[in-house]
Amino acid sequence: MRYPTSSHTMKAGKPFFFSLIVLVAAIAAFYPPERPGTKEQIQLATMMEGLRQYHFMPKEVNDAFSGAVYKEYLNRLDGGKRFFTQSDIETLNAFKLDIDDEINRRSFEFFNAVMDRYATSIDRTEGWFKEMLQTPFNFEIDEHIETDGEKLTWATNEEEMKERWRQQLKYEVLSRLADKIDDRQNGVEELQEKSMEEMEADSRAAVLERYNDWYERLQKTKSSEYFSEYLSTIANLYDPHSEYFEPVEKQNFDITMAGKLEGIGARLQTEKENTKVVSIIPGGPAWKQKELEVNDVILKVAQGNAESEVVTGMDINDVVSKIRGDKGTIVKLTVRKADGSMKVIAITRDEVVLDEGFAKSVILSDAGSSNRVGYIRLPRFYADFESAAGRSCAVDMAKEIDKLKNESVDGLIIDLRNNGGGSLRDVVTMTGYFIEKGPIVQVKSKSGRASVHEDRDPTVQWDGPVIIMVNEFSASASEIMAAALQDYERAVIVGSPSTFGKGTVQRFFDMDNAVSGNDDIKPLGQVKLTIQKFYRIDGGSTQLKGVIPDIILPDNYSKLDLGEKENPFSMPWTEIEPVEHDQRVYRVDGYLNKLRSLSKQRVSESQSFQLTEENAMRFKTQKDQSTYPLKLDYFQALVKEKKAEADRYKDIFTAHESLAVNNPAVDLPHIQQDSAKIASNEDFLGQIKKDSYIDESLNIMSDMLRLEGEYARNSRKLTK
C-alpha cells in the first residue's frame, strides 16, 4: 500500500492541461524594452506588459499582490515544509511586501534570496538523509507523522526540521517494510528466508536510492527552470491558466496539441544518470528500422556525420532536443544494449504520428437489443496550429461520423471524459455537425460586447439521437460542446455531478516577437495569457460552475472538491445576455424526465454503481486523513484496514458480457498492420467492455430510441 509523501513540490514540468486556445496570427512587438537588460529582466518586463495589456482581468501589482507571490512561490518550492526553517522565513519576510517594487524595477532580490537559502538547505538536508538511513529505525515507539504541509508550521529551528526529516524517512521505510511483511505472509518466495532486520535494511536501502535519485535531479535543475517557475507563479496569480512557458515546454505543448512531431519515434525517461528508451512508437522511424529497442540506454548523440556528444548525466529535455530534428535529417545514437553490448544506430528522422491522442470510434450493441450505436472517444480538441495541413479533431470527427453512418448505427455516443479542451475553432465546427446552423458560444474580451461564434454551415452531419459523456475532468472546449448541445436540447449530457468549470480562453504570445533585437539572449520563451471568457448561448458561464449533466451517474470523485473552483486564483462566475437559438433536427426535451427516471432506477439496482457511491465517501475520507502512525503494529493495522476497504472496491466494474464492441470495417486493415496496433486495439475494446458508464449510456440511448419511436407513433395517430 502506498501513502502520500511530503517531498519537493515544485513542478518538474507543467501539468498538462488543455486551455481553450484561440487560433490567431502572431502580434507585433507589444513591448519594446525601454532599456537593455539581462535576459531575465526582459522576460519579466515583457510578460508583465503582456499581462497588463491583454489579460481579461489585469491586477494591480501592489503590496497585496507581492504577499501572494511570496506565499505561493515558497509553497511551490517547499510545500512539505522540510527545507525552510522559521529563521529562513523571517529573513525572507523582509521581501514580502517588496516584490511588487522589484517587478516594477526589474530586479530579483527576493528570488535570489530564496534560491540562496534553498540551495543551502539542499546541501544540508542531503547529509541528513544519508546519515539517518545508515542505521535501523525503532518501530516500537508510539509516534505519528503529519503528511499535509498545509497543516504544518515552519520548523522553529534546525533541530525541529531535522526531526521532521527523521519522521518522513522513517515513515517511508515503514511503508516499504509493511509491504514486505505482507508479501512474505502471502508467500513471495524471495522473502521467505529474510529476517525482519534484513527486510528493514532493504527498505532503508530502497528509500536511500530514491532520495539519492531525487537529489541528483535537484542538483541538475537549472536556475532557468526555477526562474521559469517564478514567472509562472506571478502569472498564475492573475488566473490559473496564465503562465510562462520555456521554449521546450511550448514545443511539447504543440506536439501534444498537433499529435505529431519530427524525430525518431521513441519515448525516453531518465534513470539515474542515464536516458533509457521506454517505448517505441508504432509506425515511427525507429519502429520501422527495428534496431533501437526498449531498455536501450542512450550514451551519445551525433548529428549526421558530426562528432558524437556524450549525454550521460544530461537533463532529459536537453537529450530530447538533440534527438528531435527536421524530417529527412540523420541522428546517430550510441546505445548500450540490455546485454551490455554497444551499438551505433543511425536513424533518419521523419514525422511521427501519436495515434493514441486522436478520435476513434467503435460500434456498440447489446444482446438484448437490435440497436447499433456508434461510440466516439475524443481525448482532446487537438489542432495543428503550425500547419494548415495538420490534423484537426473537427475533420477527424466528421470522418468518424461518416464511418458510423456507413455502418447504419441508430444513435451516437461521444465520450468527452477527461478531455481538457483545446481548439476553439474546432469545437465550434464540431458542435455545428449536429444542428443546421446557429450560435455555439459567446466570447467576450475585457472590453466591448461579446462576439458570437456561430456554425454557418446548414449541413447536419448527424441528425439522430446524441449522448455526450462528461466527467469532472472534462474542461474548456468539452464544456462548450456539452453546454451548446444542452442549450439546444439536442443531446443528453451524461456524467459526473459537474464538469471542470473552466470558462476562459487563452492565447500564446511569443516573447521573441514582442522584443526587438536582443538576438543574443533569444529564445525568451512564450507567455500564455487569459484574454477572454466564454459564455453559453443562454448567457450563463461555465466558469467555476461547469456544465451540470442531464443525467448524473455515481462517480468516485463526486465528494471531492475538484476543478476550477478549487484554485484560489480562479476568475469569478459571471453572466451576460443570451442569444437567440433554435434547432429543428432532434429534441430530447419531451422525454428527458422519463430518461432520468429510467436511468435512476437502473443505477439504484446496480451493485457496481452503489459501490461507487460508497467508494466516493472512502476517497473523501482518505483525502482528509493526513496523519499516520509510525509504530509498526499500529501501521500494519491501518494498512490492513485500508487494504480491506480497497479490496471491497477493487473490481467494481467487470466486463459486460452482453455488450458487443466492434471496429468499423474500414478501420480493420490499418489496425491489422502490426502486432502493436492489434494489441492496442484489443486493449481499447476491452476497456470499453468493462466501462459501466458506457454501458449505462448505451442503456440511455436504447431508451431514447424507444421513446422516440413511441413519440413518433403517437404523433401519427393524432394526425389521422
Secondary structure in CASP SS format (residue, H / E / C, confidence):
PFRMAT SS
TARGET T0000
AUTHOR 0000-0000-0000
METHOD secondary structure of the structure
MODEL  1
M C 1.00
R C 1.00
Y C 1.00
P C 1.00
T C 1.00
S C 1.00
S C 1.00
H C 1.00
T C 1.00
M C 1.00
K C 1.00
A C 1.00
G C 1.00
K C 1.00
P C 1.00
F C 1.00
F C 1.00
F C 1.00
S C 1.00
L E 1.00
I E 1.00
V C 1.00
L C 1.00
V C 1.00
A C 1.00
A C 1.00
I C 1.00
A C 1.00
A C 1.00
F C 1.00
Y C 1.00
P C 1.00
P C 1.00
E C 1.00
R C 1.00
P C 1.00
G C 1.00
T C 1.00
K H 1.00
E H 1.00
Q H 1.00
I H 1.00
Q H 1.00
L H 1.00
A H 1.00
T H 1.00
M H 1.00
M H 1.00
E H 1.00
G H 1.00
L H 1.00
R H 1.00
Q H 1.00
Y H 1.00
H C 1.00
F C 1.00
M C 1.00
P C 1.00
K C 1.00
E C 1.00
V C 1.00
N C 1.00
D H 1.00
A H 1.00
F H 1.00
S H 1.00
G H 1.00
A H 1.00
V H 1.00
Y H 1.00
K H 1.00
E H 1.00
Y H 1.00
L H 1.00
N H 1.00
R H 1.00
L H 1.00
D C 1.00
G C 1.00
G C 1.00
K C 1.00
R C 1.00
F C 1.00
F C 1.00
T E 1.00
Q H 1.00
S H 1.00
D H 1.00
I H 1.00
E H 1.00
T H 1.00
L H 1.00
N H 1.00
A H 1.00
F H 1.00
K C 1.00
L C 1.00
D C 1.00
I H 1.00
D H 1.00
D H 1.00
E H 1.00
I H 1.00
N H 1.00
R H 1.00
R C 1.00
S C 1.00
F C 1.00
E H 1.00
F H 1.00
F H 1.00
N H 1.00
A H 1.00
V H 1.00
M H 1.00
D H 1.00
R H 1.00
Y H 1.00
A H 1.00
T H 1.00
S H 1.00
I H 1.00
D H 1.00
R H 1.00
T H 1.00
E H 1.00
G H 1.00
W H 1.00
F H 1.00
K H 1.00
E H 1.00
M H 1.00
L C 1.00
Q C 1.00
T C 1.00
P C 1.00
F C 1.00
N C 1.00
F C 1.00
E C 1.00
I C 1.00
D C 1.00
E C 1.00
H E 1.00
I E 1.00
E E 1.00
T C 1.00
D C 1.00
G H 1.00
E H 1.00
K H 1.00
L C 1.00
T C 1.00
W C 1.00
A E 1.00
T C 1.00
N C 1.00
E H 1.00
E H 1.00
E H 1.00
M H 1.00
K H 1.00
E H 1.00
R H 1.00
W H 1.00
R H 1.00
Q H 1.00
Q H 1.00
L H 1.00
K H 1.00
Y H 1.00
E H 1.00
V H 1.00
L H 1.00
S H 1.00
R H 1.00
L H 1.00
A H 1.00
D H 1.00
K H 1.00
I H 1.00
D H 1.00
D H 1.00
R H 1.00
Q H 1.00
N C 1.00
G C 1.00
V C 1.00
E H 1.00
E H 1.00
L H 1.00
Q C 1.00
E C 1.00
K C 1.00
S C 1.00
M H 1.00
E H 1.00
E H 1.00
M H 1.00
E H 1.00
A H 1.00
D H 1.00
S H 1.00
R H 1.00
A H 1.00
A H 1.00
V H 1.00
L H 1.00
E H 1.00
R H 1.00
Y H 1.00
N H 1.00
D H 1.00
W H 1.00
Y H 1.00
E H 1.00
R H 1.00
L H 1.00
Q H 1.00
K H 1.00
T C 1.00
K C 1.00
S H 1.00
S H 1.00
E H 1.00
Y H 1.00
F H 1.00
S H 1.00
E H 1.00
Y H 1.00
L H 1.00
S H 1.00
T H 1.00
I H 1.00
A H 1.00
N H 1.00
L C 1.00
Y C 1.00
D C 1.00
P C 1.00
H C 1.00
S C 1.00
E E 1.00
Y E 1.00
F E 1.00
E C 1.00
P H 1.00
V H 1.00
E H 1.00
K H 1.00
Q H 1.00
N H 1.00
F H 1.00
D H 1.00
I H 1.00
T H 1.00
M H 1.00
A H 1.00
G C 1.00
K E 1.00
L E 1.00
E E 1.00
G E 1.00
I C 1.00
G C 1.00
A E 1.00
R E 1.00
L E 1.00
Q E 1.00
T E 1.00
E E 1.00
K C 1.00
E C 1.00
N E 1.00
T E 1.00
K E 1.00
V E 1.00
V E 1.00
S E 1.00
I E 1.00
I C 1.00
P C 1.00
G C 1.00
G C 1.00
P H 1.00
A H 1.00
W H 1.00
K H 1.00
Q H 1.00
K C 1.00
E C 1.00
L C 1.00
E C 1.00
V C 1.00
N C 1.00
D C 1.00
V E 1.00
I E 1.00
L E 1.00
K E 1.00
V E 1.00
A E 1.00
Q E 1.00
G C 1.00
N C 1.00
A C 1.00
E C 1.00
S C 1.00
E E 1.00
V E 1.00
V C 1.00
T C 1.00
G C 1.00
M C 1.00
D C 1.00
I H 1.00
N H 1.00
D H 1.00
V H 1.00
V H 1.00
S H 1.00
K H 1.00
I H 1.00
R C 1.00
G C 1.00
D C 1.00
K C 1.00
G C 1.00
T C 1.00
I E 1.00
V E 1.00
K E 1.00
L E 1.00
T E 1.00
V E 1.00
R E 1.00
K C 1.00
A C 1.00
D C 1.00
G C 1.00
S C 1.00
M E 1.00
K E 1.00
V E 1.00
I E 1.00
A E 1.00
I E 1.00
T E 1.00
R C 1.00
D E 1.00
E E 1.00
V E 1.00
V E 1.00
L C 1.00
D H 1.00
E H 1.00
G H 1.00
F C 1.00
A C 1.00
K E 1.00
S E 1.00
V E 1.00
I E 1.00
L E 1.00
S E 1.00
D E 1.00
A C 1.00
G C 1.00
S C 1.00
S C 1.00
N C 1.00
R E 1.00
V E 1.00
G E 1.00
Y E 1.00
I E 1.00
R E 1.00
L C 1.00
P C 1.00
R C 1.00
F E 1.00
Y C 1.00
A E 1.00
D C 1.00
F C 1.00
E C 1.00
S C 1.00
A C 1.00
A C 1.00
G C 1.00
R C 1.00
S E 1.00
C H 1.00
A H 1.00
V H 1.00
D H 1.00
M H 1.00
A H 1.00
K H 1.00
E H 1.00
I H 1.00
D H 1.00
K H 1.00
L H 1.00
K H 1.00
N H 1.00
E C 1.00
S C 1.00
V C 1.00
D C 1.00
G E 1.00
L E 1.00
I E 1.00
I E 1.00
D E 1.00
L C 1.00
R C 1.00
N C 1.00
N C 1.00
G C 1.00
G C 1.00
G E 1.00
S E 1.00
L H 1.00
R H 1.00
D H 1.00
V H 1.00
V H 1.00
T H 1.00
M H 1.00
T H 1.00
G H 1.00
Y H 1.00
F H 1.00
I C 1.00
E C 1.00
K C 1.00
G E 1.00
P E 1.00
I E 1.00
V E 1.00
Q E 1.00
V E 1.00
K E 1.00
S E 1.00
K C 1.00
S C 1.00
G C 1.00
R C 1.00
A C 1.00
S E 1.00
V E 1.00
H E 1.00
E E 1.00
D E 1.00
R C 1.00
D C 1.00
P C 1.00
T C 1.00
V C 1.00
Q C 1.00
W C 1.00
D C 1.00
G C 1.00
P C 1.00
V E 1.00
I E 1.00
I E 1.00
M E 1.00
V E 1.00
N C 1.00
E C 1.00
F C 1.00
S C 1.00
A C 1.00
S C 1.00
A H 1.00
S H 1.00
E H 1.00
I H 1.00
M H 1.00
A H 1.00
A H 1.00
A H 1.00
L H 1.00
Q H 1.00
D H 1.00
Y C 1.00
E C 1.00
R C 1.00
A C 1.00
V E 1.00
I E 1.00
V E 1.00
G E 1.00
S C 1.00
P C 1.00
S C 1.00
T C 1.00
F C 1.00
G C 1.00
K C 1.00
G C 1.00
T E 1.00
V E 1.00
Q E 1.00
R E 1.00
F E 1.00
F E 1.00
D E 1.00
M H 1.00
D H 1.00
N H 1.00
A H 1.00
V C 1.00
S C 1.00
G C 1.00
N C 1.00
D H 1.00
D H 1.00
I H 1.00
K C 1.00
P C 1.00
L C 1.00
G C 1.00
Q E 1.00
V E 1.00
K E 1.00
L E 1.00
T E 1.00
I E 1.00
Q E 1.00
K E 1.00
F E 1.00
Y E 1.00
R C 1.00
I C 1.00
D C 1.00
G C 1.00
G C 1.00
S E 1.00
T C 1.00
Q C 1.00
L C 1.00
K C 1.00
G C 1.00
V C 1.00
I C 1.00
P C 1.00
D C 1.00
I E 1.00
I E 1.00
L C 1.00
P C 1.00
D C 1.00
N C 1.00
Y C 1.00
S C 1.00
K C 1.00
L C 1.00
D C 1.00
L C 1.00
G C 1.00
E H 1.00
K H 1.00
E H 1.00
N C 1.00
P C 1.00
F C 1.00
S C 1.00
M C 1.00
P C 1.00
W C 1.00
T C 1.00
E C 1.00
I C 1.00
E C 1.00
P C 1.00
V C 1.00
E C 1.00
H C 1.00
D C 1.00
Q C 1.00
R C 1.00
V C 1.00
Y C 1.00
R C 1.00
V C 1.00
D H 1.00
G H 1.00
Y H 1.00
L H 1.00
N H 1.00
K H 1.00
L H 1.00
R H 1.00
S H 1.00
L H 1.00
S H 1.00
K H 1.00
Q H 1.00
R H 1.00
V H 1.00
S H 1.00
E H 1.00
S C 1.00
Q H 1.00
S H 1.00
F H 1.00
Q H 1.00
L H 1.00
T H 1.00
E H 1.00
E H 1.00
N H 1.00
A H 1.00
M H 1.00
R H 1.00
F H 1.00
K H 1.00
T H 1.00
Q H 1.00
K H 1.00
D H 1.00
Q C 1.00
S C 1.00
T E 1.00
Y E 1.00
P E 1.00
L C 1.00
K C 1.00
L H 1.00
D H 1.00
Y H 1.00
F H 1.00
Q H 1.00
A H 1.00
L H 1.00
V H 1.00
K H 1.00
E H 1.00
K H 1.00
K H 1.00
A H 1.00
E H 1.00
A H 1.00
D H 1.00
R H 1.00
Y C 1.00
K C 1.00
D C 1.00
I C 1.00
F C 1.00
T C 1.00
A C 1.00
H C 1.00
E C 1.00
S C 1.00
L E 1.00
A E 1.00
V E 1.00
N E 1.00
N C 1.00
P C 1.00
A H 1.00
V H 1.00
D H 1.00
L H 1.00
P H 1.00
H H 1.00
I H 1.00
Q C 1.00
Q C 1.00
D C 1.00
S H 1.00
A H 1.00
K H 1.00
I H 1.00
A H 1.00
S H 1.00
N H 1.00
E H 1.00
D H 1.00
F H 1.00
L H 1.00
G H 1.00
Q H 1.00
I H 1.00
K H 1.00
K C 1.00
D C 1.00
S H 1.00
Y H 1.00
I H 1.00
D H 1.00
E H 1.00
S H 1.00
L H 1.00
N H 1.00
I H 1.00
M H 1.00
S H 1.00
D H 1.00
M H 1.00
L H 1.00
R H 1.00
L H 1.00
E H 1.00
G H 1.00
E H 1.00
Y H 1.00
A H 1.00
R H 1.00
N H 1.00
S H 1.00
R H 1.00
K H 1.00
L H 1.00
T H 1.00
K C 1.00
END
